[in-house]
């Protein structure tokens, strides 16, 4: 049985240009905070941003960056970049939810005071005191 090779419809020059632009942006993203992501990806095309969002989202350590980049993309580009309508729609929806959520603050830790310590009786059982 003969195997059929996959044919790539996009030009290889365009792919190389996309890869070099995305590689440069990815290098800057590694050290960037999520607030400066829009500055970094601002000069990329919508297609490049969507591809970079899908790439980053697929890596655990870049997941939040992928969501932040996806928030700058439209649904059509995310679906095309992920090669799946379901994956593109999920990434689109999660990026919109993540952009609405505010980072939560850590809960404050309170230390016991003399009055709260007095409320507990730290007595040893009777058989141990005798």
Residue frames as a rotation matrix with the C-alpha (Angstrom) as fourth column:
UNK 1
0.577 0.817 0.000 0.00
0.817 -0.577 0.000 0.00
0.000 0.000 -1.000 0.00
UNK 2
-0.290 -0.701 0.652 1.36
0.706 -0.616 -0.349 3.39
0.646 0.359 0.673 -0.99
UNK 3
-0.036 0.215 -0.976 1.55
0.852 -0.504 -0.142 6.25
-0.522 -0.837 -0.165 1.47
UNK 4
0.410 0.245 0.879 0.39
0.708 -0.692 -0.138 9.64
0.575 0.679 -0.457 0.36
UNK 5
-0.620 -0.689 -0.375 2.54
0.782 -0.503 -0.367 12.58
0.064 -0.521 0.851 1.42
UNK 6
0.380 0.723 -0.577 0.88
0.742 -0.611 -0.276 15.66
-0.552 -0.323 -0.769 2.80
UNK 7
-0.164 -0.383 0.909 1.04
0.846 -0.528 -0.070 18.66
0.507 0.758 0.411 0.52
UNK 8
-0.269 0.000 -0.963 1.66
0.674 -0.715 -0.188 22.11
-0.688 -0.699 0.192 2.00
UNK 9
0.413 0.547 0.728 -0.33
0.906 -0.325 -0.271 24.79
0.088 0.772 -0.630 0.24
UNK 10
0.933 -0.111 -0.343 1.41
-0.013 -0.961 0.275 27.83
-0.361 -0.252 -0.898 1.72
UNK 11
0.659 -0.752 -0.008 4.66
-0.114 -0.090 -0.989 29.04
0.744 0.653 -0.145 0.25
UNK 12
0.427 -0.583 -0.691 7.80
0.857 0.505 0.103 28.04
0.289 -0.636 0.715 2.09
UNK 13
-0.564 -0.634 0.529 9.12
0.448 -0.773 -0.448 31.62
0.693 -0.016 0.720 2.02
UNK 14
0.088 0.694 0.715 6.05
-0.455 -0.610 0.648 32.84
0.886 -0.382 0.262 3.88
UNK 15
0.845 0.195 -0.498 6.51
0.267 0.653 0.709 30.08
0.464 -0.732 0.499 6.45
UNK 16
-0.073 -0.957 -0.281 10.14
0.910 0.051 -0.412 31.07
0.408 -0.286 0.867 7.01
UNK 17
-0.548 -0.065 0.834 9.14
-0.033 -0.995 -0.099 34.71
0.836 -0.082 0.543 7.48
UNK 18
0.536 0.810 0.238 6.41
-0.376 -0.023 0.926 33.70
0.756 -0.586 0.292 9.92
UNK 19
0.673 -0.313 -0.670 8.81
0.625 0.724 0.290 31.47
0.395 -0.614 0.683 11.83
UNK 20
-0.427 -0.901 0.083 11.50
0.718 -0.393 -0.574 34.13
0.550 -0.185 0.814 12.14
UNK 21
-0.348 0.377 0.858 9.02
-0.384 -0.892 0.237 36.76
0.855 -0.248 0.455 13.31
UNK 22
0.736 0.675 -0.055 7.41
-0.269 0.366 0.891 34.34
0.621 -0.641 0.450 15.75
UNK 23
0.346 -0.696 -0.629 10.80
0.794 0.574 -0.200 33.13
0.500 -0.430 0.751 17.01
UNK 24
-0.647 -0.573 0.503 11.86
0.278 -0.791 -0.544 36.69
0.710 -0.212 0.672 17.76
UNK 25
0.003 0.745 0.668 8.59
-0.642 -0.511 0.572 37.42
0.767 -0.430 0.477 19.51
UNK 26
0.774 0.282 -0.567 8.80
0.143 0.794 0.591 34.16
0.617 -0.539 0.574 21.45
UNK 27
-0.176 -0.923 -0.341 12.29
0.760 0.093 -0.644 35.02
0.626 -0.372 0.685 22.68
UNK 28
-0.705 -0.036 0.708 11.00
-0.240 -0.928 -0.286 38.33
0.667 -0.371 0.646 24.04
UNK 29
0.320 0.939 0.123 7.94
-0.522 0.067 0.850 36.68
0.790 -0.337 0.512 25.57
UNK 30
0.191 -0.291 -0.937 9.97
0.559 0.818 -0.140 34.30
0.807 -0.497 0.319 27.71
UNK 31
-0.673 -0.559 -0.485 11.15
0.714 -0.318 -0.624 37.18
0.194 -0.766 0.612 29.87
UNK 32
-0.725 0.411 0.553 8.05
-0.211 -0.896 0.389 39.34
0.655 0.166 0.737 29.64
UNK 33
-0.801 0.598 0.022 5.29
0.055 0.111 -0.992 39.91
-0.596 -0.794 -0.122 32.10
UNK 34
-0.331 0.743 0.581 1.76
0.915 0.403 0.007 39.44
-0.229 0.534 -0.814 30.78
UNK 35
0.434 0.498 -0.751 1.17
0.350 -0.861 -0.369 43.21
-0.830 -0.103 -0.548 30.90
UNK 36
-0.105 -0.570 -0.815 3.74
-0.570 -0.637 0.519 43.85
-0.815 0.519 -0.258 28.15
UNK 37
-0.375 -0.013 0.927 2.57
0.485 0.849 0.208 41.07
-0.790 0.528 -0.313 25.83
UNK 38
0.674 0.698 0.240 0.45
0.577 -0.295 -0.762 43.38
-0.461 0.652 -0.602 23.70
UNK 39
0.581 -0.555 -0.595 3.50
-0.580 -0.795 0.175 45.59
-0.571 0.243 -0.784 23.11
UNK 40
-0.425 -0.828 0.366 5.56
-0.358 0.525 0.772 42.58
-0.831 0.197 -0.519 22.00
UNK 41
-0.484 0.279 0.829 3.00
0.668 0.730 0.144 41.02
-0.565 0.624 -0.540 19.66
UNK 42
0.266 0.661 -0.701 1.61
0.087 -0.741 -0.666 44.33
-0.960 0.116 -0.255 18.42
UNK 43
-0.117 -0.385 -0.916 3.73
-0.833 -0.464 0.302 44.30
-0.541 0.798 -0.266 15.26
UNK 44
-0.888 -0.129 0.442 2.76
0.063 0.917 0.394 40.73
-0.456 0.378 -0.806 14.29
UNK 45
-0.644 0.714 -0.276 -0.03
-0.531 -0.156 0.833 40.05
0.551 0.683 0.480 11.83
UNK 46
0.156 0.810 0.565 -3.31
-0.986 0.165 0.036 38.60
-0.064 -0.563 0.824 13.09
UNK 47
0.777 0.091 -0.623 -2.35
-0.291 0.929 -0.228 35.22
0.558 0.358 0.748 11.64
UNK 48
-0.222 -0.948 -0.227 1.06
-0.013 0.236 -0.972 35.25
0.975 -0.212 -0.065 13.35
UNK 49
-0.521 0.097 0.848 -0.49
-0.819 -0.337 -0.465 36.24
0.241 -0.937 0.255 16.69
UNK 50
0.570 0.812 0.128 -2.99
-0.821 0.555 0.138 33.40
0.041 -0.184 0.982 16.45
UNK 51
0.548 -0.452 -0.704 -0.27
-0.004 0.840 -0.542 30.85
0.837 0.300 0.458 15.61
UNK 52
-0.552 -0.801 0.232 1.85
-0.196 -0.146 -0.970 32.11
0.810 -0.581 -0.076 18.50
UNK 53
-0.157 0.597 0.787 -1.15
-0.983 -0.172 -0.066 31.96
0.096 -0.783 0.614 20.85
UNK 54
0.828 0.465 -0.315 -1.85
-0.470 0.880 0.063 28.35
0.307 0.096 0.947 19.91
UNK 55
0.147 -0.869 -0.472 1.83
0.099 0.488 -0.867 27.45
0.984 0.081 0.157 20.29
UNK 56
-0.675 -0.445 0.589 2.17
-0.462 -0.368 -0.807 29.08
0.576 -0.816 0.043 23.72
UNK 57
0.164 0.835 0.525 -1.14
-0.981 0.081 0.177 27.74
0.105 -0.544 0.832 24.98
UNK 58
0.766 0.136 -0.628 0.01
-0.253 0.962 -0.099 24.21
0.591 0.235 0.771 24.20
UNK 59
-0.261 -0.891 -0.372 2.99
0.293 0.294 -0.910 24.52
0.920 -0.346 0.185 26.56
UNK 60
0.407 0.500 -0.764 2.31
0.836 0.132 0.532 24.38
0.367 -0.856 -0.365 30.28
UNK 61
-0.211 -0.586 -0.783 4.88
0.849 -0.507 0.151 27.03
-0.485 -0.632 0.604 31.18
UNK 62
-0.992 -0.127 -0.028 3.54
0.093 -0.839 0.536 29.43
-0.091 0.529 0.844 28.51
UNK 63
-0.416 0.905 0.090 -0.17
0.899 0.394 0.192 28.74
0.139 0.161 -0.977 28.97
UNK 64
0.235 0.519 -0.822 -1.01
0.664 -0.704 -0.254 32.13
-0.710 -0.486 -0.510 30.53
UNK 65
-0.543 -0.491 -0.682 0.97
-0.196 -0.715 0.671 33.93
-0.817 0.498 0.292 27.83
UNK 66
-0.927 0.237 0.292 -0.93
0.370 0.430 0.823 31.97
0.069 0.871 -0.486 25.17
UNK 67
0.004 0.980 -0.199 -4.23
0.992 -0.028 -0.121 33.06
-0.124 -0.197 -0.973 26.68
UNK 68
0.089 -0.029 -0.996 -3.08
0.251 -0.967 0.050 36.69
-0.964 -0.254 -0.079 26.81
UNK 69
-0.861 -0.408 -0.304 -2.05
-0.202 -0.273 0.941 36.58
-0.467 0.871 0.152 23.15
UNK 70
-0.695 0.663 0.280 -5.29
0.703 0.541 0.462 34.80
0.155 0.517 -0.842 22.18
UNK 71
0.070 0.735 -0.674 -7.21
0.740 -0.492 -0.459 37.67
-0.669 -0.467 -0.578 23.79
UNK 72
-0.268 -0.231 -0.935 -5.81
-0.329 -0.891 0.314 39.90
-0.906 0.392 0.162 21.01
UNK 73
-0.990 -0.134 -0.038 -7.00
-0.091 0.419 0.903 37.51
-0.105 0.898 -0.427 18.25
UNK 74
-0.125 0.982 -0.139 -10.36
-0.986 -0.139 -0.095 37.00
-0.113 0.125 0.986 16.61
UNK 75
0.304 0.377 0.875 -12.13
-0.454 0.865 -0.214 33.66
-0.837 -0.332 0.434 16.50
UNK 76
0.975 0.135 -0.179 -11.50
-0.217 0.378 -0.900 32.96
-0.054 0.916 0.398 12.81
UNK 77
0.271 -0.952 -0.142 -7.73
-0.721 -0.103 -0.685 33.30
0.638 0.288 -0.714 13.12
UNK 78
-0.281 -0.357 0.891 -7.61
-0.901 0.418 -0.116 31.10
-0.331 -0.835 -0.439 16.23
UNK 79
0.623 0.556 0.550 -9.66
-0.289 0.817 -0.498 28.38
-0.726 0.152 0.670 14.50
UNK 80
0.894 -0.326 -0.309 -7.38
-0.275 0.145 -0.950 28.51
0.354 0.934 0.040 11.46
UNK 81
0.011 -0.970 0.241 -4.19
-0.874 -0.127 -0.470 28.47
0.487 -0.205 -0.849 13.56
UNK 82
-0.273 -0.080 0.959 -5.33
-0.779 0.603 -0.171 25.54
-0.564 -0.794 -0.227 15.70
UNK 83
-0.765 0.020 -0.644 -6.64
-0.525 0.561 0.641 23.56
0.374 0.828 -0.418 12.70
UNK 84
-0.649 0.609 -0.457 -9.71
0.695 0.719 -0.030 22.72
0.310 -0.337 -0.889 14.77
UNK 85
-0.130 0.694 0.708 -12.96
-0.038 -0.717 0.696 24.57
0.991 0.064 0.119 15.27
UNK 86
0.756 0.442 -0.483 -13.37
0.400 0.273 0.875 23.16
0.519 -0.854 0.030 18.76
UNK 87
0.032 -0.839 -0.544 -9.83
0.997 -0.013 0.077 24.01
-0.072 -0.545 0.836 19.85
UNK 88
-0.703 -0.290 0.650 -10.04
0.456 -0.885 0.098 27.51
0.546 0.365 0.754 18.37
UNK 89
0.193 0.871 0.451 -13.39
-0.046 -0.451 0.891 28.21
0.980 -0.193 -0.047 20.02
UNK 90
0.697 0.008 -0.717 -12.15
0.667 0.358 0.653 26.89
0.262 -0.934 0.244 23.37
UNK 91
-0.368 -0.910 -0.194 -9.02
0.930 -0.360 -0.075 29.03
-0.001 -0.208 0.978 23.24
UNK 92
-0.528 0.271 0.805 -11.09
0.175 -0.892 0.416 32.06
0.831 0.361 0.423 22.21
UNK 93
0.549 0.835 0.035 -13.55
0.089 -0.100 0.991 31.55
0.831 -0.541 -0.129 25.08
UNK 94
0.529 -0.400 -0.749 -10.87
0.848 0.285 0.446 30.91
0.035 -0.871 0.490 27.70
UNK 95
-0.578 -0.783 0.227 -8.88
0.776 -0.614 -0.144 33.95
0.252 0.093 0.963 26.62
UNK 96
-0.221 0.583 0.782 -11.95
-0.052 -0.807 0.588 36.13
0.974 0.089 0.209 27.03
UNK 97
0.792 0.484 -0.372 -12.67
0.294 0.231 0.927 34.67
0.535 -0.844 0.041 30.47
UNK 98
0.141 -0.839 -0.526 -9.04
0.990 0.123 0.068 35.14
0.007 -0.530 0.848 31.55
UNK 99
-0.649 -0.412 0.640 -9.00
0.482 -0.873 -0.073 38.78
0.589 0.261 0.765 30.44
UNK 100
0.246 0.820 0.517 -12.12
-0.121 -0.503 0.856 39.51
0.962 -0.273 -0.024 32.52
UNK 101
0.754 0.024 -0.656 -10.82
0.582 0.438 0.685 37.86
0.304 -0.899 0.316 35.68
UNK 102
0.554 -0.597 0.581 -8.71
-0.633 -0.755 -0.172 39.97
0.541 -0.272 -0.796 37.97
UNK 103
-0.278 -0.692 -0.667 -5.76
0.074 0.677 -0.733 38.36
0.958 -0.253 -0.137 39.69
UNK 104
0.782 0.607 -0.139 -6.81
0.147 0.037 0.988 37.35
0.605 -0.794 -0.060 43.16
UNK 105
0.035 -0.739 0.673 -4.87
-0.788 -0.434 -0.436 38.51
0.614 -0.515 -0.598 46.15
UNK 106
-0.533 -0.287 -0.796 -3.51
0.225 0.859 -0.460 36.01
0.816 -0.424 -0.394 48.58
UNK 107
0.639 0.763 -0.092 -5.68
0.268 -0.109 0.957 35.64
0.721 -0.637 -0.274 51.65
UNK 108
0.065 -0.607 0.792 -4.31
-0.708 -0.587 -0.392 37.42
0.703 -0.536 -0.468 54.66
UNK 109
-0.020 -0.174 -0.985 -2.86
0.495 0.854 -0.161 35.34
0.869 -0.491 0.069 57.43
UNK 110
0.422 0.190 0.887 -3.76
-0.605 -0.669 0.431 36.25
0.675 -0.719 -0.167 60.97
UNK 111
-0.602 -0.685 -0.412 -1.80
-0.039 0.540 -0.841 35.19
0.798 -0.490 -0.351 63.98
UNK 112
0.234 0.677 -0.698 -3.38
0.711 0.370 0.598 33.92
0.663 -0.636 -0.395 67.17
UNK 113
-0.138 -0.197 0.971 -3.84
-0.454 -0.858 -0.239 36.48
0.880 -0.474 0.029 69.91
UNK 114
-0.945 -0.263 0.196 -3.89
-0.275 0.312 -0.909 35.93
0.178 -0.913 -0.367 73.64
UNK 115
-0.274 0.921 0.276 -7.69
-0.830 -0.082 -0.552 35.94
-0.486 -0.380 0.787 73.69
UNK 116
0.470 0.445 -0.762 -7.97
-0.794 0.591 -0.145 33.24
0.385 0.673 0.631 71.01
UNK 117
-0.446 -0.690 -0.570 -5.34
-0.267 0.711 -0.651 31.13
0.854 -0.138 -0.501 72.74
UNK 118
-0.840 0.176 0.514 -7.26
-0.519 0.019 -0.855 31.40
-0.160 -0.984 0.075 76.01
UNK 119
0.154 0.970 -0.187 -10.35
-0.986 0.138 -0.095 30.04
-0.066 0.199 0.978 74.29
UNK 120
0.414 -0.096 -0.905 -8.59
-0.285 0.931 -0.229 26.73
0.864 0.353 0.358 73.80
UNK 121
0.672 -0.243 0.699 -7.78
-0.688 0.143 0.711 24.69
-0.273 -0.959 -0.071 76.85
UNK 122
0.289 -0.695 -0.659 -4.46
-0.536 0.453 -0.713 23.09
0.793 0.559 -0.242 76.23
UNK 123
0.192 -0.158 0.969 -4.66
-0.938 0.260 0.228 20.77
-0.288 -0.952 -0.099 79.19
UNK 124
-0.719 -0.476 -0.507 -3.15
-0.579 0.813 0.058 17.36
0.385 0.335 -0.860 79.22
UNK 125
0.247 0.810 -0.532 -5.45
-0.231 0.582 0.780 14.40
0.941 -0.070 0.331 79.79
UNK 126
0.642 0.121 0.757 -5.90
-0.748 -0.117 0.653 13.47
0.168 -0.986 0.016 83.47
UNK 127
0.959 -0.273 0.072 -4.05
0.245 0.931 0.269 10.18
-0.141 -0.241 0.960 83.13
UNK 128
0.331 -0.891 0.310 -0.92
0.603 -0.054 -0.796 12.01
0.726 0.450 0.519 81.94
UNK 129
0.141 -0.252 0.957 -0.89
-0.461 -0.873 -0.162 14.56
0.876 -0.418 -0.239 84.77
UNK 130
0.867 0.283 0.410 -1.09
-0.486 0.299 0.822 12.00
0.110 -0.912 0.396 87.59
